[in-house]
Amino acid sequence: MFSKRSLCFFLIAPVLGLCVITFPVLAKENPLQVQLLGHAGKSYSGAQDPSYVDYDLALRKVVADRIHKRFGIALDPKSYSGFDLLNIEALFRVKKAEEPFDLFLRRISQ
């Protein structure tokens, strides 16, 4: 009796776990994230590689959109690199309430 229950549990638990993990991810997808995920696992020959330029532009749009939604600050994706925007987002997350956003933007643009 015990072995049938445990066998049933070990067969059903992974399927349910996969559903719990997968459904929220699929529900939150937006076109920008789908465009960015299209570049996952690729390697690039350099910064001038057309595929890398497409990836960097997609990354800029996604991160600038996240910053705008979370912090209410609209940043031009063409003014910053994708990695600068990731750095800005990380700094905004750890900033103190009394610190202005401009302080972090000046630090990045130097």
N, CA, C and O atoms as a Tinker XYZ file with bonds, in Angstrom:
   440  protein
     1  N      0.825000   -1.196000    0.000000    73     2
     2  CA     0.000000    0.000000    0.000000    64     1     3
     3  C      0.866000    1.256000    0.000000    63     2     4     5
     4  O      0.632000    2.194000   -0.763000    81     3
     5  N      1.872000    1.252000    0.876000    73     3     6
     6  CA     2.747000    2.406000    0.966000    64     5     7
     7  C      3.520000    2.620000   -0.336000    63     6     8     9
     8  O      3.723000    3.762000   -0.748000    81     7
     9  N      3.940000    1.575000   -0.967000    73     7    10
    10  CA     4.722000    1.693000   -2.192000    64     9    11
    11  C      3.884000    2.238000   -3.349000    63    10    12    13
    12  O      4.410000    2.965000   -4.192000    81    11
    13  N      2.604000    1.906000   -3.410000    73    11    14
    14  CA     1.749000    2.442000   -4.470000    64    13    15
    15  C      1.557000    3.945000   -4.308000    63    14    16    17
    16  O      1.571000    4.689000   -5.289000    81    15
    17  N      1.376000    4.391000   -3.062000    73    15    18
    18  CA     1.204000    5.828000   -2.819000    64    17    19
    19  C      2.476000    6.596000   -3.152000    63    18    20    21
    20  O      2.426000    7.647000   -3.790000    81    19
    21  N      3.597000    6.075000   -2.724000    73    19    22
    22  CA     4.855000    6.770000   -2.984000    64    21    23
    23  C      5.178000    6.775000   -4.475000    63    22    24    25
    24  O      5.691000    7.764000   -5.000000    81    23
    25  N      4.879000    5.672000   -5.155000    73    23    26
    26  CA     5.106000    5.617000   -6.592000    64    25    27
    27  C      4.219000    6.635000   -7.307000    63    26    28    29
    28  O      4.676000    7.333000   -8.212000    81    27
    29  N      2.982000    6.716000   -6.911000    73    27    30
    30  CA     2.051000    7.677000   -7.492000    64    29    31
    31  C      2.525000    9.110000   -7.239000    63    30    32    33
    32  O      2.467000    9.957000   -8.129000    81    31
    33  N      2.992000    9.368000   -6.023000    73    31    34
    34  CA     3.483000   10.695000   -5.669000    64    33    35
    35  C      4.683000   11.081000   -6.530000    63    34    36    37
    36  O      4.747000   12.195000   -7.049000    81    35
    37  N      5.633000   10.158000   -6.679000    73    35    38
    38  CA     6.837000   10.455000   -7.447000    64    37    39
    39  C      6.573000   10.579000   -8.942000    63    38    40    41
    40  O      7.399000   11.145000   -9.658000    81    39
    41  N      5.476000   10.082000   -9.421000    73    39    42
    42  CA     5.109000   10.255000  -10.823000    64    41    43
    43  C      4.347000   11.555000  -11.052000    63    42    44    45
    44  O      4.526000   12.200000  -12.085000    81    43
    45  N      3.506000   11.946000  -10.110000    73    43    46
    46  CA     2.663000   13.136000  -10.280000    64    45    47
    47  C      3.363000   14.418000   -9.843000    63    46    48    49
    48  O      3.149000   15.467000  -10.450000    81    47
    49  N      4.185000   14.357000   -8.815000    73    47    50
    50  CA     4.826000   15.550000   -8.272000    64    49    51
    51  C      5.661000   16.313000   -9.308000    63    50    52    53
    52  O      5.539000   17.535000   -9.378000    81    51
    53  N      6.497000   15.658000  -10.109000    73    51    54
    54  CA     7.268000   16.422000  -11.105000    64    53    55
    55  C      6.386000   17.121000  -12.143000    63    54    56    57
    56  O      6.699000   18.232000  -12.573000    81    55
    57  N      5.310000   16.492000  -12.539000    73    55    58
    58  CA     4.409000   17.101000  -13.519000    64    57    59
    59  C      3.752000   18.340000  -12.924000    63    58    60    61
    60  O      3.683000   19.381000  -13.578000    81    59
    61  N      3.275000   18.235000  -11.705000    73    59    62
    62  CA     2.654000   19.386000  -11.044000    64    61    63
    63  C      3.670000   20.490000  -10.802000    63    62    64    65
    64  O      3.360000   21.668000  -10.975000    81    63
    65  N      4.867000   20.121000  -10.409000    73    63    66
    66  CA     5.924000   21.109000  -10.197000    64    65    67
    67  C      6.260000   21.860000  -11.473000    63    66    68    69
    68  O      6.454000   23.075000  -11.454000    81    67
    69  N      6.326000   21.146000  -12.564000    73    67    70
    70  CA     6.602000   21.781000  -13.848000    64    69    71
    71  C      5.493000   22.751000  -14.226000    63    70    72    73
    72  O      5.772000   23.832000  -14.746000    81    71
    73  N      4.263000   22.390000  -13.978000    73    71    74
    74  CA     3.130000   23.269000  -14.275000    64    73    75
    75  C      3.171000   24.526000  -13.419000    63    74    76    77
    76  O      2.905000   25.623000  -13.909000    81    75
    77  N      3.501000   24.372000  -12.155000    73    75    78
    78  CA     3.559000   25.521000  -11.244000    64    77    79
    79  C      4.651000   26.482000  -11.677000    63    78    80    81
    80  O      4.484000   27.696000  -11.554000    81    79
    81  N      5.753000   25.971000  -12.176000    73    79    82
    82  CA     6.861000   26.821000  -12.598000    64    81    83
    83  C      6.592000   27.434000  -13.966000    63    82    84    85
    84  O      6.901000   28.607000  -14.172000    81    83
    85  N      6.034000   26.692000  -14.893000    73    83    86
    86  CA     5.886000   27.126000  -16.274000    64    85    87
    87  C      4.769000   28.132000  -16.478000    63    86    88    89
    88  O      4.962000   29.105000  -17.207000    81    87
    89  N      3.624000   27.944000  -15.875000    73    87    90
    90  CA     2.486000   28.811000  -16.160000    64    89    91
    91  C      2.719000   30.276000  -15.800000    63    90    92    93
    92  O      2.346000   31.136000  -16.598000    81    91
    93  N      3.313000   30.622000  -14.649000    73    91    94
    94  CA     3.557000   32.045000  -14.385000    64    93    95
    95  C      4.532000   32.672000  -15.377000    63    94    96    97
    96  O      4.394000   33.842000  -15.732000    81    95
    97  N      5.507000   31.903000  -15.819000    73    95    98
    98  CA     6.473000   32.436000  -16.783000    64    97    99
    99  C      5.783000   32.733000  -18.110000    63    98   100   101
   100  O      6.020000   33.783000  -18.707000    81    99
   101  N      4.948000   31.836000  -18.569000    73    99   102
   102  CA     4.251000   32.043000  -19.830000    64   101   103
   103  C      3.235000   33.178000  -19.728000    63   102   104   105
   104  O      3.003000   33.883000  -20.710000    81   103
   105  N      2.640000   33.361000  -18.582000    73   103   106
   106  CA     1.627000   34.401000  -18.417000    64   105   107
   107  C      2.236000   35.785000  -18.448000    63   106   108   109
   108  O      1.563000   36.736000  -18.845000    81   107
   109  N      3.486000   35.934000  -18.044000    73   107   110
   110  CA     4.117000   37.249000  -17.966000    64   109   111
   111  C      4.878000   37.634000  -19.226000    63   110   112   113
   112  O      5.411000   38.740000  -19.304000    81   111
   113  N      4.940000   36.761000  -20.199000    73   111   114
   114  CA     5.690000   37.078000  -21.412000    64   113   115
   115  C      5.074000   38.254000  -22.130000    63   114   116   117
   116  O      3.853000   38.380000  -22.221000    81   115
   117  N      5.934000   39.112000  -22.637000    73   115   118
   118  CA     5.489000   40.177000  -23.506000    64   117   119
   119  C      6.351000   40.123000  -24.764000    63   118   120   121
   120  O      7.368000   39.429000  -24.778000    81   119
   121  N      5.973000   40.825000  -25.799000    73   119   122
   122  CA     6.709000   40.714000  -27.058000    64   121   123
   123  C      8.185000   41.068000  -26.938000    63   122   124   125
   124  O      9.014000   40.491000  -27.642000    81   123
   125  N      8.529000   42.009000  -26.057000    73   123   126
   126  CA     9.934000   42.373000  -25.907000    64   125   127
   127  C     10.741000   41.230000  -25.308000    63   126   128   129
   128  O     11.862000   40.970000  -25.745000    81   127
   129  N     10.182000   40.543000  -24.310000    73   127   130
   130  CA    10.891000   39.428000  -23.704000    64   129   131
   131  C     11.034000   38.271000  -24.681000    63   130   132   133
   132  O     12.065000   37.599000  -24.694000    81   131
   133  N     10.032000   38.032000  -25.486000    73   131   134
   134  CA    10.111000   36.971000  -26.483000    64   133   135
   135  C     11.208000   37.283000  -27.486000    63   134   136   137
   136  O     11.950000   36.392000  -27.899000    81   135
   137  N     11.312000   38.546000  -27.878000    73   135   138
   138  CA    12.355000   38.959000  -28.815000    64   137   139
   139  C     13.736000   38.756000  -28.191000    63   138   140   141
   140  O     14.669000   38.334000  -28.874000    81   139
   141  N     13.868000   39.053000  -26.910000    73   139   142
   142  CA    15.147000   38.886000  -26.223000    64   141   143
   143  C     15.498000   37.415000  -26.056000    63   142   144   145
   144  O     16.663000   37.043000  -26.195000    81   143
   145  N     14.521000   36.578000  -25.762000    73   143   146
   146  CA    14.774000   35.152000  -25.581000    64   145   147
   147  C     15.198000   34.467000  -26.878000    63   146   148   149
   148  O     15.779000   33.382000  -26.844000    81   147
   149  N     14.916000   35.081000  -28.000000    73   147   150
   150  CA    15.342000   34.526000  -29.271000    64   149   151
   151  C     16.855000   34.510000  -29.432000    63   150   152   153
   152  O     17.383000   33.797000  -30.286000    81   151
   153  N     17.557000   35.295000  -28.614000    73   151   154
   154  CA    19.015000   35.373000  -28.687000    64   153   155
   155  C     19.706000   34.470000  -27.673000    63   154   156   157
   156  O     20.935000   34.421000  -27.635000    81   155
   157  N     18.950000   33.763000  -26.861000    73   155   158
   158  CA    19.525000   32.920000  -25.805000    64   157   159
   159  C     20.391000   31.821000  -26.404000    63   158   160   161
   160  O     19.985000   31.138000  -27.344000    81   159
   161  N     21.581000   31.658000  -25.855000    73   159   162
   162  CA    22.479000   30.592000  -26.258000    64   161   163
   163  C     23.332000   30.883000  -27.474000    63   162   164   165
   164  O     24.137000   30.042000  -27.873000    81   163
   165  N     23.180000   32.041000  -28.066000    73   163   166
   166  CA    23.984000   32.369000  -29.246000    64   165   167
   167  C     25.311000   32.977000  -28.821000    63   166   168   169
   168  O     25.421000   33.565000  -27.745000    81   167
   169  N     26.303000   32.831000  -29.662000    73   167   170
   170  CA    27.585000   33.491000  -29.443000    64   169   171
   171  C     27.822000   34.463000  -30.590000    63   170   172   173
   172  O     27.336000   34.266000  -31.704000    81   171
   173  N     28.571000   35.507000  -30.298000    73   171   174
   174  CA    28.769000   36.579000  -31.266000    64   173   175
   175  C     30.259000   36.778000  -31.506000    63   174   176   177
   176  O     31.079000   36.549000  -30.617000    81   175
   177  N     30.595000   37.205000  -32.712000    73   175   178
   178  CA    32.007000   37.386000  -33.053000    64   177   179
   179  C     32.540000   38.722000  -32.553000    63   178   180   181
   180  O     33.756000   38.902000  -32.482000    81   179
   181  N     31.683000   39.647000  -32.211000    73   179   182
   182  CA    32.124000   40.940000  -31.694000    64   181   183
   183  C     30.966000   41.900000  -31.601000    63   182   184   185
   184  O     29.822000   41.560000  -31.902000    81   183
   185  N     31.290000   43.124000  -31.172000    73   183   186
   186  CA    30.250000   44.135000  -30.985000    64   185   187
   187  C     29.661000   44.612000  -32.315000    63   186   188   189
   188  O     28.575000   45.191000  -32.337000    81   187
   189  N     30.357000   44.377000  -33.403000    73   187   190
   190  CA    29.873000   44.806000  -34.710000    64   189   191
   191  C     29.033000   43.740000  -35.411000    63   190   192   193
   192  O     28.458000   43.989000  -36.471000    81   191
   193  N     28.968000   42.571000  -34.821000    73   191   194
   194  CA    28.181000   41.474000  -35.375000    64   193   195
   195  C     26.703000   41.902000  -35.432000    63   194   196   197
   196  O     26.161000   42.333000  -34.414000    81   195
   197  N     26.043000   41.797000  -36.585000    73   195   198
   198  CA    24.639000   42.217000  -36.684000    64   197   199
   199  C     23.710000   41.509000  -35.702000    63   198   200   201
   200  O     22.750000   42.108000  -35.217000    81   199
   201  N     23.985000   40.250000  -35.409000    73   199   202
   202  CA    23.164000   39.536000  -34.429000    64   201   203
   203  C     23.339000   40.127000  -33.034000    63   202   204   205
   204  O     22.378000   40.214000  -32.269000    81   203
   205  N     24.570000   40.535000  -32.699000    73   203   206
   206  CA    24.813000   41.156000  -31.393000    64   205   207
   207  C     24.130000   42.515000  -31.300000    63   206   208   209
   208  O     23.595000   42.876000  -30.252000    81   207
   209  N     24.150000   43.259000  -32.386000    73   207   210
   210  CA    23.482000   44.572000  -32.403000    64   209   211
   211  C     21.983000   44.396000  -32.160000    63   210   212   213
   212  O     21.383000   45.173000  -31.417000    81   211
   213  N     21.371000   43.379000  -32.783000    73   211   214
   214  CA    19.952000   43.092000  -32.553000    64   213   215
   215  C     19.697000   42.695000  -31.102000    63   214   216   217
   216  O     18.724000   43.133000  -30.489000    81   215
   217  N     20.587000   41.859000  -30.561000    73   215   218
   218  CA    20.459000   41.432000  -29.163000    64   217   219
   219  C     20.564000   42.624000  -28.219000    63   218   220   221
   220  O     19.761000   42.765000  -27.296000    81   219
   221  N     21.557000   43.481000  -28.454000    73   219   222
   222  CA    21.758000   44.622000  -27.567000    64   221   223
   223  C     20.564000   45.572000  -27.618000    63   222   224   225
   224  O     20.151000   46.104000  -26.588000    81   223
   225  N     20.012000   45.785000  -28.797000    73   223   226
   226  CA    18.840000   46.653000  -28.922000    64   225   227
   227  C     17.635000   46.052000  -28.198000    63   226   228   229
   228  O     16.889000   46.773000  -27.534000    81   227
   229  N     17.441000   44.745000  -28.321000    73   227   230
   230  CA    16.335000   44.078000  -27.617000    64   229   231
   231  C     16.539000   44.170000  -26.107000    63   230   232   233
   232  O     15.591000   44.421000  -25.364000    81   231
   233  N     17.773000   43.966000  -25.657000    73   231   234
   234  CA    18.076000   44.073000  -24.228000    64   233   235
   235  C     17.803000   45.481000  -23.718000    63   234   236   237
   236  O     17.222000   45.656000  -22.647000    81   235
   237  N     18.218000   46.478000  -24.477000    73   235   238
   238  CA    17.979000   47.874000  -24.077000    64   237   239
   239  C     16.488000   48.157000  -23.920000    63   238   240   241
   240  O     16.065000   48.781000  -22.947000    81   239
   241  N     15.700000   47.694000  -24.884000    73   239   242
   242  CA    14.257000   47.957000  -24.830000    64   241   243
   243  C     13.610000   47.283000  -23.628000    63   242   244   245
   244  O     12.786000   47.888000  -22.942000    81   243
   245  N     13.983000   46.026000  -23.371000    73   243   246
   246  CA    13.391000   45.283000  -22.259000    64   245   247
   247  C     13.748000   45.928000  -20.923000    63   246   248   249
   248  O     12.876000   46.122000  -20.076000    81   247
   249  N     15.012000   46.258000  -20.731000    73   247   250
   250  CA    15.437000   46.811000  -19.446000    64   249   251
   251  C     14.888000   48.223000  -19.260000    63   250   252   253
   252  O     14.469000   48.575000  -18.157000    81   251
   253  N     14.880000   49.040000  -20.315000    73   251   254
   254  CA    14.315000   50.388000  -20.199000    64   253   255
   255  C     12.822000   50.318000  -19.869000    63   254   256   257
   256  O     12.320000   51.134000  -19.096000    81   255
   257  N     12.118000   49.358000  -20.445000    73   255   258
   258  CA    10.698000   49.172000  -20.152000    64   257   259
   259  C     10.494000   48.738000  -18.694000    63   258   260   261
   260  O      9.579000   49.214000  -18.023000    81   259
   261  N     11.348000   47.837000  -18.213000    73   259   262
   262  CA    11.257000   47.402000  -16.804000    64   261   263
   263  C     11.525000   48.550000  -15.843000    63   262   264   265
   264  O     10.840000   48.686000  -14.829000    81   263
   265  N     12.527000   49.384000  -16.158000    73   263   266
   266  CA    12.836000   50.536000  -15.309000    64   265   267
   267  C     11.662000   51.500000  -15.287000    63   266   268   269
   268  O     11.305000   52.031000  -14.236000    81   267
   269  N     11.066000   51.723000  -16.446000    73   267   270
   270  CA     9.915000   52.639000  -16.508000    64   269   271
   271  C      8.735000   52.103000  -15.696000    63   270   272   273
   272  O      8.081000   52.860000  -14.979000    81   271
   273  N      8.462000   50.807000  -15.807000    73   271   274
   274  CA     7.334000   50.218000  -15.077000    64   273   275
   275  C      7.576000   50.202000  -13.573000    63   274   276   277
   276  O      6.662000   50.485000  -12.798000    81   275
   277  N      8.782000   49.879000  -13.158000    73   275   278
   278  CA     9.053000   49.708000  -11.730000    64   277   279
   279  C      9.340000   51.020000  -11.010000    63   278   280   281
   280  O      8.909000   51.208000   -9.872000    81   279
   281  N     10.071000   51.937000  -11.666000    73   279   282
   282  CA    10.506000   53.145000  -10.982000    64   281   283
   283  C      9.871000   54.412000  -11.536000    63   282   284   285
   284  O     10.016000   55.481000  -10.942000    81   283
   285  N      9.168000   54.314000  -12.662000    73   283   286
   286  CA     8.508000   55.482000  -13.239000    64   285   287
   287  C      9.445000   56.445000  -13.937000    63   286   288   289
   288  O      9.099000   57.611000  -14.126000    81   287
   289  N     10.618000   55.986000  -14.321000    73   287   290
   290  CA    11.595000   56.839000  -15.000000    64   289   291
   291  C     11.768000   56.326000  -16.420000    63   290   292   293
   292  O     12.153000   55.178000  -16.639000    81   291
   293  N     11.479000   57.191000  -17.374000    73   291   294
   294  CA    11.608000   56.812000  -18.784000    64   293   295
   295  C     13.027000   57.129000  -19.250000    63   294   296   297
   296  O     13.454000   58.284000  -19.235000    81   295
   297  N     13.740000   56.105000  -19.658000    73   295   298
   298  CA    15.095000   56.261000  -20.186000    64   297   299
   299  C     15.089000   55.915000  -21.662000    63   298   300   301
   300  O     14.391000   54.999000  -22.098000    81   299
   301  N     15.875000   56.658000  -22.424000    73   299   302
   302  CA    15.992000   56.387000  -23.854000    64   301   303
   303  C     16.919000   55.192000  -24.053000    63   302   304   305
   304  O     18.094000   55.266000  -23.693000    81   303
   305  N     16.422000   54.099000  -24.616000    73   303   306
   306  CA    17.276000   52.918000  -24.790000    64   305   307
   307  C     18.472000   53.163000  -25.706000    63   306   308   309
   308  O     19.465000   52.438000  -25.635000    81   307
   309  N     18.388000   54.168000  -26.557000    73   307   310
   310  CA    19.495000   54.440000  -27.478000    64   309   311
   311  C     20.610000   55.244000  -26.820000    63   310   312   313
   312  O     21.708000   55.340000  -27.369000    81   311
   313  N     20.341000   55.828000  -25.642000    73   311   314
   314  CA    21.346000   56.639000  -24.951000    64   313   315
   315  C     22.297000   55.803000  -24.100000    63   314   316   317
   316  O     23.399000   56.251000  -23.783000    81   315
   317  N     21.888000   54.614000  -23.736000    73   315   318
   318  CA    22.684000   53.755000  -22.860000    64   317   319
   319  C     22.869000   52.395000  -23.511000    63   318   320   321
   320  O     22.042000   51.959000  -24.313000    81   319
   321  N     23.963000   51.728000  -23.158000    73   319   322
   322  CA    24.137000   50.352000  -23.629000    64   321   323
   323  C     23.239000   49.440000  -22.802000    63   322   324   325
   324  O     22.723000   49.850000  -21.762000    81   323
   325  N     23.054000   48.230000  -23.253000    73   323   326
   326  CA    22.231000   47.281000  -22.523000    64   325   327
   327  C     22.780000   47.005000  -21.136000    63   326   328   329
   328  O     22.019000   46.886000  -20.176000    81   327
   329  N     24.094000   46.904000  -21.027000    73   327   330
   330  CA    24.699000   46.604000  -19.738000    64   329   331
   331  C     24.683000   47.823000  -18.819000    63   330   332   333
   332  O     24.616000   47.666000  -17.600000    81   331
   333  N     24.743000   49.042000  -19.377000    73   331   334
   334  CA    24.567000   50.239000  -18.554000    64   333   335
   335  C     23.162000   50.279000  -17.965000    63   334   336   337
   336  O     22.986000   50.631000  -16.799000    81   335
   337  N     22.176000   49.924000  -18.759000    73   335   338
   338  CA    20.797000   49.903000  -18.263000    64   337   339
   339  C     20.615000   48.850000  -17.176000    63   338   340   341
   340  O     19.894000   49.086000  -16.206000    81   339
   341  N     21.255000   47.695000  -17.321000    73   339   342
   342  CA    21.201000   46.684000  -16.263000    64   341   343
   343  C     21.838000   47.210000  -14.982000    63   342   344   345
   344  O     21.343000   46.957000  -13.883000    81   343
   345  N     22.944000   47.945000  -15.131000    73   343   346
   346  CA    23.614000   48.535000  -13.979000    64   345   347
   347  C     22.731000   49.596000  -13.321000    63   346   348   349
   348  O     22.638000   49.648000  -12.095000    81   347
   349  N     22.089000   50.433000  -14.117000    73   347   350
   350  CA    21.179000   51.453000  -13.593000    64   349   351
   351  C     20.039000   50.792000  -12.824000    63   350   352   353
   352  O     19.687000   51.230000  -11.729000    81   351
   353  N     19.468000   49.744000  -13.397000    73   351   354
   354  CA    18.376000   49.046000  -12.729000    64   353   355
   355  C     18.827000   48.479000  -11.381000    63   354   356   357
   356  O     18.096000   48.564000  -10.394000    81   355
   357  N     20.017000   47.908000  -11.340000    73   355   358
   358  CA    20.538000   47.354000  -10.086000    64   357   359
   359  C     20.760000   48.450000   -9.053000    63   358   360   361
   360  O     20.460000   48.261000   -7.874000    81   359
   361  N     21.284000   49.595000   -9.484000    73   359   362
   362  CA    21.498000   50.712000   -8.553000    64   361   363
   363  C     20.179000   51.268000   -8.041000    63   362   364   365
   364  O     20.073000   51.610000   -6.864000    81   363
   365  N     19.177000   51.365000   -8.898000    73   363   366
   366  CA    17.864000   51.850000   -8.474000    64   365   367
   367  C     17.241000   50.918000   -7.434000    63   366   368   369
   368  O     16.543000   51.375000   -6.529000    81   367
   369  N     17.487000   49.639000   -7.559000    73   367   370
   370  CA    16.907000   48.682000   -6.615000    64   369   371
   371  C     17.486000   48.832000   -5.215000    63   370   372   373
   372  O     16.784000   48.604000   -4.230000    81   371
   373  N     18.748000   49.210000   -5.113000    73   371   374
   374  CA    19.393000   49.286000   -3.797000    64   373   375
   375  C     19.503000   50.708000   -3.253000    63   374   376   377
   376  O     20.058000   50.910000   -2.173000    81   375
   377  N     18.990000   51.682000   -3.973000    73   375   378
   378  CA    19.106000   53.064000   -3.507000    64   377   379
   379  C     18.219000   53.306000   -2.306000    63   378   380   381
   380  O     17.193000   52.651000   -2.122000    81   379
   381  N     18.634000   54.256000   -1.494000    73   379   382
   382  CA    17.840000   54.635000   -0.330000    64   381   383
   383  C     16.722000   55.559000   -0.784000    63   382   384   385
   384  O     16.820000   56.192000   -1.835000    81   383
   385  N     15.671000   55.635000   -0.002000    73   383   386
   386  CA    14.489000   56.418000   -0.381000    64   385   387
   387  C     14.819000   57.896000   -0.557000    63   386   388   389
   388  O     14.221000   58.557000   -1.406000    81   387
   389  N     15.751000   58.428000    0.222000    73   387   390
   390  CA    16.047000   59.858000    0.145000    64   389   391
   391  C     17.047000   60.213000   -0.965000    63   390   392   393
   392  O     17.269000   61.392000   -1.241000    81   391
   393  N     17.640000   59.216000   -1.589000    73   391   394
   394  CA    18.608000   59.483000   -2.656000    64   393   395
   395  C     17.876000   59.745000   -3.970000    63   394   396   397
   396  O     16.951000   59.011000   -4.320000    81   395
   397  N     18.283000   60.784000   -4.697000    73   395   398
   398  CA    17.632000   61.063000   -5.990000    64   397   399
   399  C     18.129000   60.106000   -7.078000    63   398   400   401
   400  O     19.250000   59.599000   -7.023000    81   399
   401  N     17.273000   59.881000   -8.052000    73   399   402
   402  CA    17.639000   59.012000   -9.174000    64   401   403
   403  C     18.751000   59.633000  -10.016000    63   402   404   405
   404  O     19.579000   58.917000  -10.579000    81   403
   405  N     18.772000   60.972000  -10.103000    73   403   406
   406  CA    19.768000   61.660000  -10.928000    64   405   407
   407  C     21.189000   61.338000  -10.490000    63   406   408   409
   408  O     22.096000   61.290000  -11.321000    81   407
   409  N     21.391000   61.118000   -9.208000    73   407   410
   410  CA    22.717000   60.803000   -8.688000    64   409   411
   411  C     23.267000   59.545000   -9.364000    63   410   412   413
   412  O     24.443000   59.496000   -9.723000    81   411
   413  N     22.423000   58.538000   -9.534000    73   411   414
   414  CA    22.859000   57.285000  -10.150000    64   413   415
   415  C     23.012000   57.412000  -11.666000    63   414   416   417
   416  O     23.891000   56.794000  -12.266000    81   415
   417  N     22.148000   58.219000  -12.272000    73   415   418
   418  CA    22.257000   58.414000  -13.726000    64   417   419
   419  C     23.528000   59.169000  -14.080000    63   418   420   421
   420  O     24.157000   58.871000  -15.095000    81   419
   421  N     23.921000   60.146000  -13.259000    73   419   422
   422  CA    25.168000   60.875000  -13.501000    64   421   423
   423  C     26.363000   59.947000  -13.329000    63   422   424   425
   424  O     27.346000   60.053000  -14.063000    81   423
   425  N     26.281000   59.040000  -12.362000    73   423   426
   426  CA    27.382000   58.114000  -12.103000    64   425   427
   427  C     27.612000   57.193000  -13.303000    63   426   428   429
   428  O     28.757000   56.879000  -13.629000    81   427
   429  N     26.555000   56.767000  -13.949000    73   427   430
   430  CA    26.659000   55.863000  -15.111000    64   429   431
   431  C     27.172000   56.617000  -16.335000    63   430   432   433
   432  O     27.991000   56.089000  -17.088000    81   431
   433  N     26.703000   57.833000  -16.537000    73   431   434
   434  CA    27.025000   58.548000  -17.769000    64   433   435
   435  C     28.430000   59.132000  -17.768000    63   434   436   437
   436  O     28.866000   59.654000  -18.794000    81   435
   437  N     29.154000   59.065000  -16.658000    73   435   438
   438  CA    30.526000   59.605000  -16.610000    64   437   439
   439  C     31.497000   58.716000  -17.324000    63   438   440
   440  O     32.688000   59.022000  -17.378000    81   439
